[in-house]
Amino acid sequence: MDALQQNDPGFSIVLGIETSCDETAAAVVARLPDGSGHIVSNVVRTQWEKHRPYGGVVPEIAARAHVECLDLLIGEAMREADIDYSDLDAVAATAGPVGTGVTRLTTPAGTPARSRTPTTYVPVVVGV
């Protein structure tokens, strides 16, 4: 990312974490000074094979699968974006509805980014 843009007050970088159903995702998005957005990285892992035997999504299996891969997924998104946790201005994470395991995981204290840098946490409620 252009270092000059990063110094502009209209520029921000957000780590987005999605854990609402049977996919886990982490993305780094930049808000450019003109107000437009740019997806810098986007990493998604599906859980469909874990749910297939049951004919649909099992919330407890989904929650456990999110916990198992989220740290690695966030790390991959950050490496792909080629930024440090200290570059983040905010973390936006799903606040439901899969279950309490994922909700706890995606709270400020639970995110790897939160433990490394002071950022704004933005809970995102998803209706699935």
N, C-alpha and C positions, 0 to 999 in steps of 0.2 A: 504494500500500500504506500502511496505517496506520502512522504514525511511532511510535506507542506500542507496537505489536506488534513493530516492528523492534528495539526496545530490550529486549524480553523474551529471556532466555537460551534459551528453547525455540524461537525463531524463526530460520529460516535461509532463504537464497535460493540455489538451485543452477541453473547453466546446464547443460542436458543437450544433448549432441551425438551424433547417431545417424548412422553411416556404414557399417552392416553389409552392405548389399546394394545395391539399385537405387533407393533413396530416400535423400535427405539431409535431416536435420531438426535443428532447434535449438529448444529450449524452455526457458522460465524457469519454475521450480517453487518455490513457497514452502512451507516446512514451518511450520505454525502452532503456537503454543504448546501447543495441545491434542493435538498429534501428528498431526493430519490434514494432508493436502496440498492445495494449490490450484494449478492450472495457470494461470499468469499470462499466458503467451504460448506459442504452438506454431506453428511455421512449417515446412512440408514442401515439398520439390521432388522430383518424380518424374523418373526417367530412362528410363521405359519406351520412349519413342520412339527413344532411342539404341540400345536393345537389340533392338527388334522385328525388324530385318532378320536377326538371328542366331538367332531363335527362343528366346532365353533370355538370362540375364545373363552378360555377358562381364566378368570381374573387372577387367581392365586399363581397359576403357571406364568401368566403375563408379568405379574409383579416380580416374581423371582427372576425371570429372564432379563428384565430391565436391570435389576440389581447386579446380575452377573456380568453384563457387558457395558454398563454406562461409563465407568471410568475409562476403559479402553477407547470407547467411542468418542468421548470428549477429547481425550488426548490425540486421537487421530484427526479430529476436526481442527484442533488447534495447530497441529503440525502441518496439515494441508493448507491452512490459512497463513502459516508462517508468522505467527504472532505469539507473544508471551501472555500469560495470564494477567500480568500487570497492564497490558494494553486494553483490557476490557473496561468498558464503561458501565455495562449492565449484564445481568444474567436473567433471561426469561425462561421460566420452566413451567411445564404442565402442573396444574394444581389438582387434577383429578381426571377421570373418575375411577381409574383402575383399582386403586386400593391404598390403604394406609402405608404399606411398604414403599410404594413409589412416591407418595406424597411426602413422606419423611425424607426420602432420598433426594428429592428435588427442592427441598427448602434451603435457605441460605447456608445453614451450617453443614448441610449434606453435600453441597457441590464442591468438587475439587477447586474450581476457580475461586469460590468464596473464601477458602482457607488460605489462598495465596495473595489476594489483592482486595482492597476495599472497593466494592462495586454496589450498584443498585440492584436489588432483586425484584423482579416483576413476575408475580404468579399469573399464569394464564389458565383460566378455567375453560375447559373444553367440554362441550356437550356431545357425547358419543352415544 
